[in-house]
Amino acid sequence: MTIIPPGSTIGILGSGQLGRMLAVAAAQLGYRCHIYAPETGPACDVAAAFTQGAYDDAAELAAFARRCQVVTYEFENIEPAAIDAAAAHVPVVPGRASLETAAHRAREKQLAELCGGRPAPWHRVGSRDEFDAALAAIGTPAILKTATEGYDGKGQARIASPDDADAAWAAVEGRECVLEGMVAFTHEFSILLVRGTDGASIAYPPPHNEHESGILARSSVPAPDAIGAQAGAAAALATRLAERLGHVGVLTCEFFATADGPVFNEMAPRVHNSGHWTIEGAVTSQFENHIRAICGLPLGSTALTGAAVEMTNLIGADANGWPALLAERDAHLHLYGKHEVRPGRKMGHVTRVRR
Ligand code: AMP
């Protein structure tokens, strides 16, 4: 791919906080960002242009793409047809294969297996009969997840005992699902890998991720030894996945650390909440490295800037604590400019770097 020089316009599908932080990183390198989304959002406040349009509006997508030199996306729940509509005019990076695989839990698990990875025991579920058969095979505890459009613990139902089966099935409303066995993990972690157009890739030190109510609460680096011991195998799997997909940009893979080694959970073909610490905590942030990768520029160092880094999400009313966070010397406060505080909504984050 040719280099997209600074001064060019980068299109971003999606208007959330990931798009916002991508646009800020892009601006620092001299790029303009043009956001395309069905509704305004945090990214629009910091971007050079915004087109409000539906993801199935091929004509509007084409007009948007013609105003950009490259298009990327900040979330994966976009119909592949939207990628095609833009890709007819301009490179869309990462490509369709990354999006289609990561947006579907069964496809990403299959690919992980093909690349030598180990997901939780799982079965595809497309009907009540298949669900009952899968539950009989996997046993309880188990977790039923919609195959698409699940995030932050949404689209999931936990099944502690067979008595929970009816409620779990009702919760997913007959949608295509996967049933997973519960993994007995000691820790959760992610591999944030960035792969350039030349095929070279580099990973960040893996963060230890702690969730509350299915939502990421905290990411910290360096991770405990139990994660460190499994990070090499996990990073090697992420690299194989990225190569197989021909992925360019950041690819995030989430893992469970278990007594038997890393268990692959899921992947995202994009920058990720568990990498927000890299803005102040790494020499080059995940956002800048994604921009560098999709523009064909050399990748930047992923080394830590301090001895330890911790990112804490500000969820719902947590964000009301911003005055105290501003007063903290080593705290870097990020607020996403969302006006309405809702329980479970990611309003911002704070990163603390210990020198
Ligand atoms: P997910 O949306 O798949 O990342 O799931 C959200 C969170 O639920 C994970 O970060 C875990 O804390 C938990 N979880 C999901 N799947 C499993 C599993 N198979 N076994 C144990 N915990 C899980």
Residues whose N, C-alpha, C, O or C-beta is under 5 A from the ligand:
A	BS01	AMP	A120 G153 E180 G181 M182 V183 H211 G214
